[in-house]
């Protein structure tokens, strides 16, 4: 009888977390259709301006990048089971060439919510082509992504960056402080 009660209790807990996950991702999917391309472009341009203003050496780095994926206002939220969602623009030479969304999930000790801006610099043509040609490009799985800490007015050392894909997470506001992008999946937004 105790074994039966324990199995039912475990099922109830799993169902609770599955329901919570659906609610979190449902909240994010509502936002998936809330932004127009003009809004995404405006957000991306504001994020880049803030990045250049707040991070010493940012302009030098981005001028040598083949492309930038600018994800503004990425939301990460969770209670044990978490989710991440955002939309952004892929820019080459300062012009948008495509729109992407970011979806990620996590399990473990997660509690709270935060918003952050993410800029991913593709430093080689090979890395950029891989990103553009793989539907569901996954950070840390499809390609190694080096996350650079740019907090506290640090200066970027552009001479020592040799990685093909470099990410910057900044302007984090909220209760979760986690700059890991591992497992974040980026997918092109279809017209």
N, C-alpha and C positions, 0 to 999 in steps of 0.2 A: 504494500500500500504506500509506503514511504517513497519507494522508487517511482511509482506512478505519479505521486504528488510532485516530486522533484522534476520529472520530465515535463509535466504540465507547467510548472513554474519557469523552467528554462525556456519553454516554448513561448510563454507569455512575455518574458523579457526580450527574447529575440523579435517577436512581433512588435513590441513597443519600439525597439530600435529601428526596425525596418520601416515602421510607420513614421517615425521621426525623420529618417533619411528621406523618405518620399516627400514629407512636408518641406524639408529644407530644400531639396532639389526642385520641388514644385514652386517654391518662392523664387528660386533662381531662374527657372524656365519662364516665369511671368516676365522677368526683366529681359529675357532674351529677345522679346519682340517690342520692348519699350523704346529702344533707341533707334533713331534714323541714322543713315550714313553721315548726314551733316552733323548730327550730335556727336557721333563717334569721332569724326574728324576734328571738331572743335575741342573735344576733351583731349584728344591726342596732342593737338598743338599746344594747349595749355599745360599739359603734363611735361612736354619737351621744354617749354619756356621755364617752368619751375625747376626742372632737372638742370638746365644750363646755368640757372641763377644760383642754385643751392650746392652744386657739386663742382668743385674745382677740377678742371681737366676734362669735363664732359664733352665740350665741343670738339676738342682734339680727338677724342676717342670716336665719337660718332662720325666725324668727317672721314675716318678711315674705314668705317663699317660699310659693308655692301648693302645692308638694309637694316631697318629698325622696326621691331614689332612693339608698338606702344599700347599698353593695356592700362586704361585709366579707371580708377575706382573699383578695382577688383575686390569682391566681398568674400570673406572667409568667415564661416559661422559653424558652430557645432556645440553639441552636448554629447560627449563620448564619440558619437559618429558625427563627422563634420563634412562640410562641402565647401567648394570654392567655385565662384563664377565671375566672369568678366568678359568684356568685349573690347576689341581694339582694332587698330589699323596697322597694316604692314606698309611702311614707307620706304621708297627707294628714291634717293636724291631729293628728299623733302616732299615727294608726291605720293599719295596713297595709291597702292596697286591692288589692295585686297583687304577684306575685313575678316576677322577671326574671333572665335570665342574660346574661352578657357574654361574647362570643367575639371574639377578634381575632387577626390573624396579621400577621407581618412578615417581611421578607427584608432582608438586609444584614448589617452588623456587629453581631451579637447573640451574646452568650455569657454564660451564667449563669442565675440564677433569683432571683426576689424575690417577696415578698408585700406587698400594700399595701391600704389601705382607700380607697374612693372614695365621696364624697358628691356627688351632682349635685342642685343646687337649681334648680327650675323657677320662675322669678320672675314669669311671666305665665301667665294661663289659656290663651292661644293656644299657647305653647310646651308646656305640659302636655298639652293636647288633641292636639297633633301627635304627641307622644311616645306617648300611649296609643293613638292610632288608626293608627299605622304599625307593621306587623309587621316587625321587623328595622330599627328606628331606628338610624341610624349617625351617631356623633359626627363632626362636621366635614364630613359629606356631607349628611345630612338636615337638620341644624341646626348652626349655629356654636356651639361650646362653648368658653367662656373658662376656662382652667385657672388657678387662683389659687395662688400659692406661699404656703403657710402655715407654712413651716419656721422654726425658730429663735425661736419665741415672738412672731412678728410679730402685729400687731393688724390685723384686717380693717377696712377703711374702707368701711363700708356705705353711706355717702352718695355715694360715687363709682361704685358698681356700678350700671350701667345696662343690663347685658346680660340677655337673656331666659333664658339657660341658663348657669349657673356651676358649675364642678366644682372639687372640692378633693381632692387626692391627698395622703395623709399616711401616716405610720407605715410608710414603706417600709423593709423589712429585706431585705438580700440583695446580690447582686453587680451587678444592673442598676439604674442610676438613670435612668429615663426616665419622665417624667410625662405624656407625650403620650397623648391618648385618640383621636387621629385614626384613623378606620377601625374603632374598636371598635363592634361591633354588639350592640344590646340587644334581646332577644326575650322576650316574655311566656312564662312557664312555664305550660303548660297543665295542668289538673287531672289 
